[in-house]
Structures are given as C-alpha cells and as structure tokens.
Amino acid sequence: MKCYLIFFTVFTGSCVALNCQQVDGNLKQIDAGLGQVFGVNASNNVFTLYGNTWVQLPGELKHVTVGPAGVWGVNTDNNIFKMVAGQWVNVPGLLVQIDAGGDEFISGVNMFDKVFCMNSQYSMAYSNAQTLTQWENLPGGLTYYSCGPIGCWGVNSANQIFLMNNVIPTSCMGNQQWQNIQGSLAMIEVGTDGTVYGVDNTGKIFRRDGITNSTPAGTQWTLVNICGNCKHVSYDLGVLWIIKDDGSIMTCS
Ligand SMILES: *[C@@H]1O[C@H](CO)[C@@H](O)[C@H](O)[C@H]1NC(C)=O
C-alpha cells in the first residue's frame, strides 16, 4: 500500500486498497443508485447496465443520474429531462449537472455555478409540460452537487468541499448554511446509503469516513489506491464505480 506524503499533509487520513475489475465499455460519466447503473459515453449516448450488457437508451445526454427521485439527465444544451414511461420528458430549467440521490428530491448546478433543488412533491409528480415545477435556489456557488439520505455534498470551482445539512424531501435546501469540509476535490458523489466518494484534480479518489446521523460531516478522508488517473466515481450497494481518464470502467469492492 503506497500513499504519497502530500496527501497526509493535505488530508489527515489513511489509505485503503480495493479489489477492482474492469467492466466492458467506455463512458465519460456514470451514476449508480438503488441497484441500477446509468452512464453516458463521449458521444452523449445514454446507457443502462442490464445484466452484464450496456443497453442503449433513446436520446443524448451529457450527464445522467438515478436515485429515489427516478432517472434524470441533462443534455449539451443544459436542458433537463426526466425518464417517464421509458421516454425523456423535458423539465423546465437549465442545469449542467444533476443528481437524483436525495430523498426523492432533485438537485443540481447550472452554468453559472448556481445551486438548485426541487422538493419531492414536484420531482416525484413531474410527468409532462403541464406538471407544476418549482426549483429552489440555494445560496453560494458550486460546480458539482450530490445528495444522499444524510446530507448533500458539493464542490466549487476552487475545489473546496461543502456540506448541506438538514435536507429533507419537503425542504431540499436544508438549513442553507454551507459547512466547509477540509480537503480538495473536483467532483463528489453521495451513495444511496450516504457513503461519500470524490475525485481530486489529480485523479485521486477519496472516501469520507465516519459519516453517521449524528456526525453527517464524517471525520476524515481516506485515499483509495487505484492504478491510473480517475475522473469520475459513483457508489452503490458496496460497489464503487470508477471512470478512468481514458473512459474505461472499473468496479471495486
Ligand atoms: C457511444 O455509443 C454509441 C452507441 O453504441 C457508439 O456508436 C459511439 O461510437 C460511442 N461513442 C464513443 C466515443 O465511444
């Protein structure tokens, strides 16, 4: 096990090695949640894993997400879509990144780093252009925002890390007080069970340890030892999904 000294100074944490296997295919983004796995490739084609096979879905998206609020995505024009009865239905608003991992609410960030969420009564009911929608605008600015059962984690353009506490289905903005978490990450994802993983701007993966209901911020970052540079992670049901710089896909446990 080999950890670089710099991470002991930047992150007061430890280091863990996982058992990884390459999965067929090539993606630029992946999201695993509620036992399902969705991803998009460099051509913005959309896929879901069915058995050991990537099945292509209709449409083109640059980012896709699956979670308690369903399957949602955004395209290269930043239009938002929700999967309704096997079809992508346009949702009012513009986002560059979206996350369905919250407790039936939806969250995301737009091209101006503004942070938004949609409470569960709107996100769950949305089915067509006539459905009422309401986006809530959170304070501050983030480039990536992901939610789980205990809280929502985000990173900003300076790779600073922030946590929003007290998010609930009917009040997705939480307490509207960003808690700054020590460390530096370029993207961050919260699993359906609340597990938090992120990737820093050098392609290293970190896991947040010590997260509980009474300590939602957790206690430390642990460096996850993976060969090569990584650009994206997602975690669900004990499996860490990794996209490497070259688009290859790994599962680790
Ligand atoms: C994305 O997937 C489509 C459909 O399988 C394929 O034709 C295309 O070549 C893929 N793009 C990349 C960059 O792999």
Ligand as a Chemical Component Dictionary entry (heavy atoms), coordinates in Angstrom:
data_LIG
# 
_chem_comp.id                   LIG 
_chem_comp.type                 NON-POLYMER 
_chem_comp.pdbx_formal_charge   0 
_chem_comp.three_letter_code    LIG 
# 
loop_
_chem_comp_atom.comp_id 
_chem_comp_atom.atom_id 
_chem_comp_atom.alt_atom_id 
_chem_comp_atom.type_symbol 
_chem_comp_atom.charge 
_chem_comp_atom.model_Cartn_x 
_chem_comp_atom.model_Cartn_y 
_chem_comp_atom.model_Cartn_z 
_chem_comp_atom.pdbx_ordinal 
LIG C1 C1 C 0 -21.150 5.886 -27.929 1  
LIG O1 O1 O 0 -22.077 4.834 -28.120 2  
LIG C2 C2 C 0 -22.553 4.712 -29.448 3  
LIG C3 C3 C 0 -23.619 3.631 -29.467 4  
LIG O2 O2 O 0 -23.085 2.411 -29.022 5  
LIG C4 C4 C 0 -21.386 4.408 -30.391 6  
LIG O3 O3 O 0 -21.841 4.333 -31.714 7  
LIG C5 C5 C 0 -20.342 5.510 -30.253 8  
LIG O4 O4 O 0 -19.210 5.189 -31.040 9  
LIG C6 C6 C 0 -19.932 5.682 -28.816 10 
LIG N1 N1 N 0 -19.023 6.807 -28.700 11 
LIG C7 C7 C 0 -17.825 6.694 -28.171 12 
LIG C8 C8 C 0 -16.984 7.927 -28.194 13 
LIG O5 O5 O 0 -17.410 5.659 -27.683 14 
# 
loop_
_chem_comp_bond.comp_id 
_chem_comp_bond.atom_id_1 
_chem_comp_bond.atom_id_2 
_chem_comp_bond.value_order 
_chem_comp_bond.pdbx_ordinal 
LIG C1 O1 SING 1  
LIG C1 C6 SING 2  
LIG O1 C2 SING 3  
LIG C2 C3 SING 4  
LIG C2 C4 SING 5  
LIG C3 O2 SING 6  
LIG C4 O3 SING 7  
LIG C4 C5 SING 8  
LIG C5 O4 SING 9  
LIG C5 C6 SING 10 
LIG C6 N1 SING 11 
LIG N1 C7 SING 12 
LIG C7 C8 SING 13 
LIG C7 O5 DOUB 14 
# 
